């Protein structure tokens, strides 16, 4: 899981938060 704030903006955090769950869902299903 990659959780690193690239920019000090909320827009970047929103994108990261949306990308994290989307990537975790398929990974958990495969396991």
TIVEX-97437 format. One record per residue: residue number from 1; x negated, y negated, z of N, C-alpha, C, CB in turn. Coordinates in pm, 1 decimal. Atoms other than C-alpha are relative to their C-alpha. Glycine has a CB too. Layout:
<rs>
R loro       nu       nv       nw      cau      cav      caw       cu       cv       cw      cbu      cbv      cbw
R  NUM        X        Y        Z        X        Y        Z        X        Y        Z        X        Y        Z
...
</rs>
This chain:
<rs>
R loro       nu       nv       nw      cau      cav      caw       cu       cv       cw      cbu      cbv      cbw
R    1    -85.4    119.8      0.0      0.0      0.0      0.0    -88.8   -124.6      0.0     96.5     -0.7    124.0
R    2     81.0    123.2      7.6   -144.0   -335.6   -101.0     79.1   -118.7     52.2    -46.0    -26.9   -145.5
R    3    -69.8    115.6    -57.9    -43.5   -626.1    119.5    -99.3   -113.9     17.1     66.4     36.4    136.9
R    4     97.2    110.7     -9.0   -264.1   -925.1     37.9     58.8   -125.4    -62.9   -134.2     37.4    -69.9
R    5    -55.1    126.4     52.0   -131.6  -1281.0     -0.2    -98.8    -67.0    -94.6     35.4    -95.9    115.8
R    6     90.5     59.8     99.7   -288.7  -1405.6   -322.5      3.3   -151.8     10.4     38.5     44.6   -143.6
R    7    -11.9    146.3     -9.2   -156.0  -1757.8   -277.6     81.2    -36.8    123.7     66.4    -59.0   -128.3
R    8    -72.7     45.2   -119.6    -28.4  -1956.7     22.5    139.5    -50.8    -35.0    -78.8   -110.3     71.5
R    9   -134.4     43.1     40.5    318.6  -1972.4   -130.9    101.0    110.9     28.6      2.8    -38.2   -150.7
R   10   -104.1    -99.8    -29.0    647.0  -1799.1    -53.1     36.4     76.8   -126.7    126.1    -67.8     59.5
R   11    -34.3    -68.2    125.8    699.5  -1715.2   -421.0    -88.3    123.0    -19.4    -15.3    -96.3   -120.6
R   12     91.2   -114.1     14.7    395.0  -1490.6   -418.0     37.8    110.0     97.0   -146.1    -43.1     22.7
R   13    -38.7   -100.0   -100.5    507.7  -1320.2    -99.3    126.9     73.0    -43.4     21.4    -66.7    138.2
R   14   -126.5    -61.5     45.4    853.7  -1259.9   -248.4    -30.5    106.9   -105.2     97.8   -108.5    -58.5
R   15     33.8    -95.0    106.1    698.5  -1088.0   -549.4    -66.9    123.0     58.9    -91.7    -65.5   -105.0
R   16     70.6   -111.7    -63.9    470.3   -876.8   -330.4     98.0     88.7     75.9   -109.5    -52.4     95.5
R   17    -96.9    -76.7    -79.8    757.1   -774.3   -103.9     89.3     83.1    -91.3     86.2    -94.4     87.7
R   18    -88.2    -73.8     92.1    964.8   -670.7   -405.5    -77.1    110.7    -71.3     62.9    -95.8   -103.8
R   19     80.6   -100.3     70.4    677.8   -480.8   -564.1    -37.7    114.4     92.5   -126.4    -63.9    -58.3
R   20     39.3   -103.8    -96.5    582.8   -292.0   -247.6    107.6    109.3     10.4    -25.4    -63.0    139.2
R   21   -105.4   -101.1    -12.5    921.1   -116.6   -195.6     24.7     73.6   -131.0    129.1    -64.6     47.4
R   22    -24.5    -63.7    130.4    960.1    -47.7   -566.5   -106.2    106.9    -26.1     -0.2   -106.0   -114.6
R   23    108.6    -96.2     24.4    624.4    132.2   -567.5      4.1    110.8    105.7   -138.8    -71.5      1.5
R   24     -5.0    -99.3   -108.3    684.8    310.6   -238.1    113.4     99.8    -25.2     19.1    -69.8    137.8
R   25   -116.2    -86.7     24.7   1023.5    451.3   -344.5    -39.2    120.6    -88.5    114.5    -81.5    -67.6
R   26     36.5   -112.9     87.0    888.1    662.5   -635.9   -108.9     87.1     62.6    -47.2    -51.6   -136.5
R   27    108.8    -76.6    -62.5    580.8    765.5   -436.6     56.5     93.2    106.2   -105.9    -94.9     62.3
R   28    -59.5    -83.7   -105.8    790.5    894.0   -146.3     82.5    112.7    -61.9     88.9    -85.8     94.7
R   29    -83.9   -102.6     64.3   1021.8   1081.3   -382.1    -87.9    111.9    -56.0     86.7    -62.5   -113.5
R   30     90.7    -99.9     56.0    728.0   1256.5   -545.7    -53.5     90.9    109.8   -116.1    -67.8    -74.3
R   31     53.5    -77.7   -112.7    597.8   1365.7   -206.3    111.2     89.5     54.3    -56.3    -94.1    112.9
</rs>
